[in-house]
Amino acid sequence: MRTSSMPMIAPQPDEPAAPDASRERTRLARKWAYLLSGVTVVSLSREELEAELGELVDTLCGTLHRASPDVTPAERIGARLVALGYVGEPGLRCTLEVLGKGLPALPELAGAADRIVAALGALACGFLLAHERSVLDQQEIMHLSLIKAVRDAQWNLRQSEARFEEVVTSSASGIAVVALDGRIVRANAALAEMLGHPAGELAGSVLYDVVHPESVEVLRDAMLALLDGGKERIRQSERLLRKDGDVVRISLTASLLRDAENQPSHFVVVIEDGTELMLLQGELSRQALHDVLTGLPNRQYFGTHLEAALRRADPTYGVTLFHVDLDAFGMVCNSLGRRVGEQLLVHFAQRLKAVMSRENAMIARFHSDEFGILVENTESTPDIATIVRAINDELAEPFFVDGHGLALSASAGVVHRPAKGIDPLELLRQADQTLRRAKERRRGQWKMFDREADAHDRRTQAVAVGMAGAWEHGEIGVRYRPVARLADGEVAGIEARLHWDRPDDTALSHECCVELAESTGLMLPLGDWLLRAASRQGEWWRQRAGFGLPMVAGLTGHQVSDDALGTRVTRLLRDTGLPPEQLMLGVPAGALPVSGVIENVTALADLGVHVMLDEFGLGPDDLRAIENLPVDIVRVDRRLAEWQAWSDSTFLSALVPLVRQVGATLVVDGIHTEDQASWWRTAGAELATGDYFGVARPPAELAGQFARA
């Protein structure tokens, strides 16, 4: 530190500033950046702005060290401020106030007040010149933009007029531009042909002269209503007179054109032949109720027909609803293209019509590769198995498209003789859900509607879709159970598990919660929440209770295949403070073949997190996975523990030595009795979980079970 007995020596221009001077400059730059960012808008972050202004302060101080400073650098500094962003007059005032007070206060610039004033004046001049240039540049840009906008508007106007001309000329409908007094200013060829006049002959005539006398007053009143603003558009049926005296029934639509001052200028009248319109409406109605590709009725038409068929169904034989799905259709589209897939759908529709040709049946295409068949049964109607077999026999005959021979199968959900008075939408839902159950395990099969299975599925799905709301309301919590040593029963770790305490209903276990969350896609956010809660609880126990044993949490296949798993766990450890070595994550062995899972397992191990192979012993490659992956602990699936409880399995007796041989620790899940614990202890397993060692409980109830690590 400089003493009072030593004179201050200003650094030379080419020399770096002394440490004390550098710190003072940094403080000044930081203050300048803070105050400047409060009154201006710049494109730099606070740190970047401080660095930028720090360089400007250094340049300015270097200039002021000279006895006769060159003010050019100060002018460039003023110009640089303009280039930073929307600085403006508030920024200049702030800059002059900060530097006007800060520069004289720097010890290195003591006695340089005159040079500082000159430099700040040069800085202000440079700022104003640069700001003026910036304003002029912006004005030039605005001027050019205005010229371009005018040019674009003129071009768009010409384009609009050309498009209108093309529409009028090529339209199959009659179009006329009519003056406010009813005189036809222009009529296209279609209108002239409709009325039997040569092209161009209608121009100059009066519109009301070609209208049937009984309709003239109605049309005139409607046109006056347009002029008065009572209506924006009129549409009505009219009768027009042809040149040869015949009457043409047409549909007339008229609207009002306004000029640039928003004053009425002309009418535009569009006339459509009523006969063609009726045919067109019929075709549109047909298209609205039929599938464009196959020509079959669509779902809307099928639903209307279903409602009528249920009302007239024979009380003895009833109706049968088939919901049919073409198996492997997605594979065809992905491999051979969508065009081949569309031809296959047309072929499938034709085959369905051939199979059902002798029955009183409607076939409809619902969407994509799903079809509906409604059969109004009679005494001669074949049984369901015969109909489904006939459909698959037809599909088994190869259908050739672009040299590809395609032979597929179909699956079906069937509702036979539904209850009288059933709602058609409910019947369609039953058939759809039955099809989903038929496709769960095999293809080319059919399944009959099962009322009890359907009721069970609906209850389960209702619980699943309500899970997010229950989580939001705090009904779902985290409980903990011990991981015990089989040798002495002491706690070796704590496992976090979900628990859904449903009001007025049975509480759901961890396994049920996971299964429901997986079915709805809720598992990723819910799993993250479970890991975060467990990590925070583990860190709290470590800090407050001296608990240093691993916190265990199982991952699902959905979680472990997530590309962002490593990032999620890294952020979780950082946020909660839990040491990586105190976290153990279970990875399902069945998920290892899924793309990205092995990479995620390796990434977790690289973080220092322990990885446990869950559901072990159910796959042929489980032992190989232990050797190839950074996994040193495996947990036998609880189903094997339950199997052992009633079966003396040679396989299970040999499993433990094989695991020990590859150097892994064996944990057994699902231990509920002393006999099970004794058997696995004798077999050589080290750790176990299950109700025998303690059920999952809230953290406060579990704290007394484990000692300090």
Disulfide bonds with the S-S distance in Angstrom:
none
